[in-house]
Amino acid sequence: MRGRPSCCTVTGMEPATGTARIERIVYNGMGLAHYEGSPLFIPYTAAGETVEFTVTSRRKSVVFGEATRILEPSPARREPECPVFGRCGGCHFLHIGYDEEIAVKRETVLDALSRIAKIKAEIASVVPCPERFGYRNHALFKVGPHGETGFSMRESSQIVPFPETGCLLLPESMRRAIAALPPASLAPMTKVRARLDSFDAVHLWGLRDRVGPPDVLMEAGGLRFPVQPEAFFQVNRLLNGRLMETVTGLPRLAARRALDLYCGAGFFTLALARR
């Protein structure tokens, strides 16, 4: 159901404020509503919620806002498990349950195929990750002017330092390795890359006092890939094998030619070549 138009007021130079009903969640985790006839996007909201908001920016005919109070919360809303969620730009959905996150991503994919690619498609099933946290095998984090480590704030270059627990998306071994870095290893205003290989070793690049290896060995589907530091390799260590099985298990009647594009180390190339 479409949300009702927002009731908003503007006083002098004060930012516009009002209330809006979130119609649905779209790409990048933005809640879609409408304000003065224009699309209004508010992050960290959920479909069906009524929120108070402040307008933060306008781009052509699109308005962006920030929720200042949740008037009618969604049943899917949850207390985020990460203490810096909402400031750190790394996650978009920790304020809703994982089942709702999966549903949102499913609809986002269908919308992109229909609206952008003009392809009408259906999704027969979605394979959830076994764990919501600790699944990433790779991270590129920033070092601030005072040696603090973290990710960028959403829509900003400002660094949000990691909480004491570290980033929950990373396995515990990666969090420990990052937390244990001495200040002397970290050059202010640089980036550090961390990767967990398929044999549970953590590797780091961009440090002052050590040089990372030229490549690391990653494994999936019984295949091994030497991956260079900046090369892309599927980051979900818990679903890599299932992803490869899904693609290589396509019906034999499918097209006999495949293009492995924007996949870094050629994640699907070797597996498909065996067919």
DORO-646755 format. One record per residue (C-alpha): x, y, z; residue number from 1. Coordinates in pm, 1 decimal, padded with zeros to 6 digits. Example, Ala and Ser with C-alpha at 12.3 -4.5 7.8 and 13.67 -1.06 7.14 Angstrom:
DORO-646755
[node [01230.0; -00450.0; 00780.0]; 1]
[node [01367.0; -00106.0; 00714.0]; 2]
***
This chain:
DORO-646755
[node [00000.0; 00000.0; 00000.0]; 1]
[node [00132.8; 00344.8; -00081.8]; 2]
[node [00204.8; 00565.0; 00215.6]; 3]
[node [00006.3; 00882.7; 00261.4]; 4]
[node [00183.9; 01206.2; 00166.4]; 5]
[node [00391.3; 01344.1; 00450.4]; 6]
[node [00273.6; 01640.0; 00654.5]; 7]
[node [00578.7; 01866.3; 00677.6]; 8]
[node [00659.3; 02220.2; 00787.5]; 9]
[node [00945.5; 02457.0; 00721.0]; 10]
[node [01020.1; 02746.4; 00956.5]; 11]
[node [01275.6; 03006.7; 00851.1]; 12]
[node [01612.7; 02844.2; 00793.2]; 13]
[node [01528.8; 02539.3; 01002.2]; 14]
[node [01537.9; 02205.5; 00818.0]; 15]
[node [01208.4; 02066.7; 00695.2]; 16]
[node [01054.6; 01811.1; 00928.0]; 17]
[node [00748.3; 01591.8; 00922.5]; 18]
[node [00605.1; 01242.4; 00944.7]; 19]
[node [00606.9; 00970.7; 00679.4]; 20]
[node [00489.5; 00615.8; 00636.6]; 21]
[node [00758.4; 00390.0; 00489.0]; 22]
[node [00614.1; 00209.4; 00188.3]; 23]
[node [00897.0; -00035.4; 00123.8]; 24]
[node [01271.8; -00081.4; 00148.3]; 25]
[node [01468.2; -00028.4; -00171.5]; 26]
[node [01829.5; -00055.7; -00286.2]; 27]
[node [02096.2; 00033.4; -00029.1]; 28]
[node [01857.5; -00025.9; 00258.8]; 29]
[node [01667.4; 00298.7; 00211.2]; 30]
[node [01308.4; 00329.5; 00327.8]; 31]
[node [01090.9; 00481.2; 00053.5]; 32]
[node [00817.9; 00731.7; 00140.9]; 33]
[node [00691.5; 01050.9; -00027.2]; 34]
[node [00730.8; 01417.4; 00066.2]; 35]
[node [00565.1; 01703.7; -00120.7]; 36]
[node [00511.8; 01478.9; -00421.3]; 37]
[node [00876.4; 01366.6; -00435.9]; 38]
[node [01032.6; 01034.2; -00338.3]; 39]
[node [01173.4; 01050.0; 00013.6]; 40]
[node [01448.1; 00809.0; 00121.8]; 41]
[node [01517.2; 00745.2; 00490.7]; 42]
[node [01780.5; 00489.5; 00602.0]; 43]
[node [01744.9; 00247.4; 00893.2]; 44]
[node [01367.0; 00222.6; 00866.4]; 45]
[node [01133.2; -00069.4; 00793.0]; 46]
[node [00833.3; -00116.9; 00566.1]; 47]
[node [00506.6; -00008.3; 00725.7]; 48]
[node [00664.1; 00212.8; 00988.8]; 49]
[node [00552.0; 00567.7; 01059.0]; 50]
[node [00844.8; 00791.5; 01145.7]; 51]
[node [00924.1; 01151.0; 01226.4]; 52]
[node [01202.0; 01275.8; 01002.7]; 53]
[node [01423.4; 01569.8; 00914.5]; 54]
[node [01518.8; 01649.6; 00555.7]; 55]
[node [01896.7; 01622.2; 00519.8]; 56]
[node [01945.7; 01686.1; 00147.2]; 57]
[node [01775.4; 01721.6; -00189.9]; 58]
[node [01901.9; 01597.7; -00523.9]; 59]
[node [01696.0; 01711.5; -00820.5]; 60]
[node [01349.5; 01565.1; -00756.4]; 61]
[node [01461.1; 01327.9; -00477.4]; 62]
[node [01464.2; 01405.6; -00104.4]; 63]
[node [01675.6; 01235.9; 00163.1]; 64]
[node [01591.4; 01239.0; 00530.5]; 65]
[node [01689.6; 01108.3; 00870.3]; 66]
[node [01446.0; 00942.5; 01108.9]; 67]
[node [01433.1; 01128.2; 01439.2]; 68]
[node [01165.7; 00913.4; 01604.9]; 69]
[node [00982.8; 00590.1; 01527.2]; 70]
[node [00613.3; 00656.8; 01586.8]; 71]
[node [00478.6; 00318.0; 01475.7]; 72]
[node [00753.8; 00052.4; 01462.8]; 73]
[node [00742.8; -00247.2; 01233.4]; 74]
[node [00702.9; -00593.2; 01391.5]; 75]
[node [01029.1; -00676.9; 01213.0]; 76]
[node [01226.7; -00410.3; 01401.5]; 77]
[node [01499.5; -00538.1; 01633.3]; 78]
[node [01756.6; -00388.6; 01866.9]; 79]
[node [02084.6; -00388.8; 01665.2]; 80]
[node [02352.8; -00615.8; 01806.3]; 81]
[node [02630.1; -00379.8; 01697.7]; 82]
[node [02673.4; -00068.7; 01917.2]; 83]
[node [02787.0; 00149.5; 01624.8]; 84]
[node [02508.6; 00047.5; 01386.6]; 85]
[node [02344.8; 00355.7; 01239.3]; 86]
[node [02671.7; 00549.8; 01245.5]; 87]
[node [02902.8; 00301.8; 01071.3]; 88]
[node [02817.2; 00266.5; 00703.7]; 89]
[node [02905.4; -00101.5; 00686.4]; 90]
[node [02559.0; -00246.8; 00758.4]; 91]
[node [02209.5; -00144.5; 00652.9]; 92]
[node [01974.9; -00402.7; 00802.4]; 93]
[node [02070.2; -00484.1; 01161.4]; 94]
[node [01759.9; -00298.1; 01285.2]; 95]
[node [01534.4; -00568.4; 01136.6]; 96]
[node [01524.9; -00946.7; 01172.1]; 97]
[node [01725.8; -01163.4; 00934.0]; 98]
[node [01413.7; -01314.1; 00773.0]; 99]
[node [01294.8; -00963.2; 00689.4]; 100]
[node [01639.3; -00874.7; 00552.8]; 101]
[node [01624.0; -01173.8; 00317.4]; 102]
[node [01275.8; -01071.7; 00200.4]; 103]
[node [01395.1; -00715.8; 00134.2]; 104]
[node [01693.2; -00835.1; -00069.1]; 105]
[node [01473.8; -01071.7; -00267.8]; 106]
[node [01238.1; -00789.1; -00365.2]; 107]
[node [01532.7; -00560.3; -00442.7]; 108]
[node [01672.4; -00810.4; -00692.7]; 109]
[node [01333.8; -00858.9; -00859.6]; 110]
[node [01282.0; -00482.3; -00879.5]; 111]
[node [01623.1; -00427.9; -01041.2]; 112]
[node [01560.1; -00701.4; -01298.7]; 113]
[node [01215.9; -00564.6; -01381.9]; 114]
[node [01273.2; -00188.4; -01365.7]; 115]
[node [01629.3; -00162.8; -01498.8]; 116]
[node [01687.2; -00475.2; -01710.0]; 117]
[node [01322.8; -00509.3; -01819.2]; 118]
[node [01337.6; -00879.1; -01732.8]; 119]
[node [01037.9; -01044.5; -01572.9]; 120]
[node [01164.4; -01312.4; -01339.1]; 121]
[node [01072.5; -01516.0; -01034.3]; 122]
[node [01292.0; -01633.1; -00748.7]; 123]
[node [01208.0; -01989.7; -00660.1]; 124]
[node [01401.7; -01994.4; -00334.9]; 125]
[node [01658.5; -01803.3; -00133.1]; 126]
[node [01944.7; -01973.6; 00048.8]; 127]
[node [02007.6; -01793.3; 00378.7]; 128]
[node [02351.1; -01767.2; 00533.3]; 129]
[node [02388.3; -02011.1; 00825.3]; 130]
[node [02512.3; -01724.2; 01043.9]; 131]
[node [02422.6; -01356.8; 01025.2]; 132]
[node [02762.4; -01258.1; 01165.2]; 133]
[node [03119.3; -01375.3; 01119.6]; 134]
[node [03076.1; -01472.1; 00754.9]; 135]
[node [03315.4; -01232.2; 00577.4]; 136]
[node [03665.1; -01342.9; 00479.6]; 137]
[node [03778.3; -00994.6; 00371.9]; 138]
[node [03774.1; -00637.2; 00500.5]; 139]
[node [03927.2; -00305.5; 00394.2]; 140]
[node [03927.9; -00067.7; 00689.6]; 141]
[node [04059.3; 00282.4; 00748.2]; 142]
[node [04314.3; 00425.5; 00990.1]; 143]
[node [04221.7; 00766.8; 01128.1]; 144]
[node [04447.0; 01063.9; 01211.8]; 145]
[node [04501.9; 00934.0; 01565.5]; 146]
[node [04550.1; 00568.1; 01474.1]; 147]
[node [04186.5; 00465.4; 01526.4]; 148]
[node [04062.2; 00184.4; 01301.1]; 149]
[node [03713.2; 00148.9; 01157.9]; 150]
[node [03483.1; 00193.4; 00860.3]; 151]
[node [03342.7; 00513.0; 00710.4]; 152]
[node [03021.3; 00669.2; 00830.9]; 153]
[node [02737.0; 00637.7; 00583.7]; 154]
[node [02756.9; 00908.2; 00313.8]; 155]
[node [03073.2; 01046.6; 00475.7]; 156]
[node [03449.6; 01002.5; 00485.2]; 157]
[node [03449.8; 01032.8; 00864.0]; 158]
[node [03575.1; 00719.0; 01039.0]; 159]
[node [03356.6; 00535.4; 01290.8]; 160]
[node [03598.1; 00340.3; 01513.2]; 161]
[node [03535.9; -00029.3; 01561.2]; 162]
[node [03356.8; -00114.9; 01886.6]; 163]
[node [03542.4; -00314.8; 02150.0]; 164]
[node [03402.0; -00634.7; 02002.4]; 165]
[node [03530.3; -00546.2; 01655.7]; 166]
[node [03317.0; -00571.1; 01342.8]; 167]
[node [03066.1; -00851.0; 01397.0]; 168]
[node [03064.5; -00938.6; 01027.4]; 169]
[node [03421.8; -01066.2; 01060.8]; 170]
[node [03519.3; -01401.7; 01213.6]; 171]
[node [03664.5; -01384.8; 01562.4]; 172]
[node [04018.0; -01460.1; 01439.2]; 173]
[node [04010.5; -01154.8; 01210.2]; 174]
[node [03870.4; -00933.9; 01486.2]; 175]
[node [04145.0; -01046.9; 01723.4]; 176]
[node [04417.5; -00984.9; 01465.2]; 177]
[node [04293.1; -00633.0; 01393.5]; 178]
[node [04251.3; -00546.1; 01762.8]; 179]
[node [04604.4; -00669.7; 01835.2]; 180]
[node [04771.7; -00434.1; 01584.9]; 181]
[node [05012.9; -00203.6; 01770.1]; 182]
[node [04992.6; 00172.4; 01701.0]; 183]
[node [05338.1; 00161.4; 01542.7]; 184]
[node [05200.9; -00064.9; 01268.6]; 185]
[node [04929.3; 00178.6; 01163.9]; 186]
[node [05001.6; 00477.4; 00940.9]; 187]
[node [04741.5; 00754.5; 00990.8]; 188]
[node [04504.2; 00826.5; 00703.6]; 189]
[node [04571.2; 00498.1; 00523.5]; 190]
[node [04378.2; 00179.3; 00454.7]; 191]
[node [04454.7; -00171.0; 00576.8]; 192]
[node [04334.5; -00485.1; 00403.9]; 193]
[node [04265.2; -00805.6; 00597.4]; 194]
[node [04181.5; -01146.5; 00454.0]; 195]
[node [04117.9; -01484.1; 00613.4]; 196]
[node [04243.0; -01760.0; 00386.7]; 197]
[node [04081.0; -02101.4; 00357.7]; 198]
[node [04320.4; -02245.3; 00613.4]; 199]
[node [04225.5; -02003.5; 00894.2]; 200]
[node [04530.6; -01778.8; 00862.8]; 201]
[node [04475.1; -01401.4; 00878.5]; 202]
[node [04679.9; -01187.5; 00637.1]; 203]
[node [04720.8; -00808.5; 00646.7]; 204]
[node [04841.3; -00552.3; 00392.5]; 205]
[node [04907.6; -00179.2; 00431.7]; 206]
[node [05096.8; -00192.5; 00762.1]; 207]
[node [05410.8; 00003.0; 00838.8]; 208]
[node [05614.2; -00280.0; 00986.4]; 209]
[node [05535.2; -00578.2; 00767.0]; 210]
[node [05465.5; -00676.1; 00408.2]; 211]
[node [05175.4; -00904.2; 00328.5]; 212]
[node [05216.3; -01205.2; 00097.9]; 213]
[node [05182.4; -01160.4; -00280.5]; 214]
[node [04878.4; -01386.0; -00275.9]; 215]
[node [04681.7; -01614.5; -00044.4]; 216]
[node [04519.5; -01949.9; -00111.3]; 217]
[node [04140.5; -01962.9; -00110.9]; 218]
[node [03931.7; -02274.9; -00160.4]; 219]
[node [03578.8; -02344.9; -00278.8]; 220]
[node [03408.6; -02642.1; -00438.1]; 221]
[node [03724.9; -02850.9; -00413.4]; 222]
[node [03917.8; -02591.8; -00616.6]; 223]
[node [04200.5; -02370.3; -00493.6]; 224]
[node [04252.9; -02010.2; -00603.7]; 225]
[node [04568.4; -01801.6; -00550.4]; 226]
[node [04417.4; -01459.8; -00477.5]; 227]
[node [04619.5; -01137.8; -00491.5]; 228]
[node [04555.8; -00877.9; -00218.0]; 229]
[node [04333.5; -00644.9; -00420.8]; 230]
[node [04165.0; -00913.6; -00629.3]; 231]
[node [03800.5; -00992.4; -00562.9]; 232]
[node [03705.4; -01329.7; -00421.7]; 233]
[node [03359.9; -01421.5; -00293.6]; 234]
[node [03354.1; -01284.5; 00062.3]; 235]
[node [03095.2; -01513.0; 00219.8]; 236]
[node [03307.6; -01798.2; 00349.9]; 237]
[node [02996.7; -01985.9; 00471.1]; 238]
[node [02816.8; -01988.5; 00134.6]; 239]
[node [03098.9; -01997.5; -00121.5]; 240]
[node [03063.4; -02369.3; -00188.0]; 241]
[node [02684.8; -02350.8; -00213.3]; 242]
[node [02708.2; -02058.0; -00454.5]; 243]
[node [02940.3; -02247.7; -00682.3]; 244]
[node [02720.8; -02559.8; -00667.0]; 245]
[node [02415.2; -02355.1; -00761.6]; 246]
[node [02576.1; -02209.2; -01073.1]; 247]
[node [02742.1; -02529.7; -01190.0]; 248]
[node [02424.6; -02724.4; -01117.1]; 249]
[node [02215.7; -02533.1; -01370.0]; 250]
[node [02020.4; -02766.0; -01601.2]; 251]
[node [02218.5; -02911.0; -01886.0]; 252]
[node [01969.1; -02752.1; -02122.2]; 253]
[node [02095.1; -02408.2; -02017.8]; 254]
[node [02317.5; -02209.9; -02252.7]; 255]
[node [02654.1; -02376.4; -02315.0]; 256]
[node [02840.8; -02045.5; -02310.4]; 257]
[node [02901.0; -01851.3; -01988.5]; 258]
[node [03076.0; -01522.4; -01917.2]; 259]
[node [03247.4; -01496.4; -01577.9]; 260]
[node [03247.3; -01116.3; -01546.4]; 261]
[node [03353.6; -00893.1; -01254.9]; 262]
[node [03441.0; -01199.6; -01048.5]; 263]
[node [03803.2; -01121.8; -00965.7]; 264]
[node [03982.9; -01454.6; -00938.0]; 265]
[node [03738.8; -01618.6; -01180.3]; 266]
[node [03540.3; -01790.0; -00907.4]; 267]
[node [03305.8; -01969.3; -01149.9]; 268]
[node [03546.9; -02013.2; -01442.4]; 269]
[node [03728.8; -02323.8; -01326.5]; 270]
[node [03412.4; -02488.5; -01196.5]; 271]
[node [03222.8; -02423.8; -01521.1]; 272]
[node [03519.8; -02537.2; -01731.3]; 273]
[node [03492.8; -02882.0; -01574.4]; 274]
[node [03150.1; -02913.1; -01736.9]; 275]
***
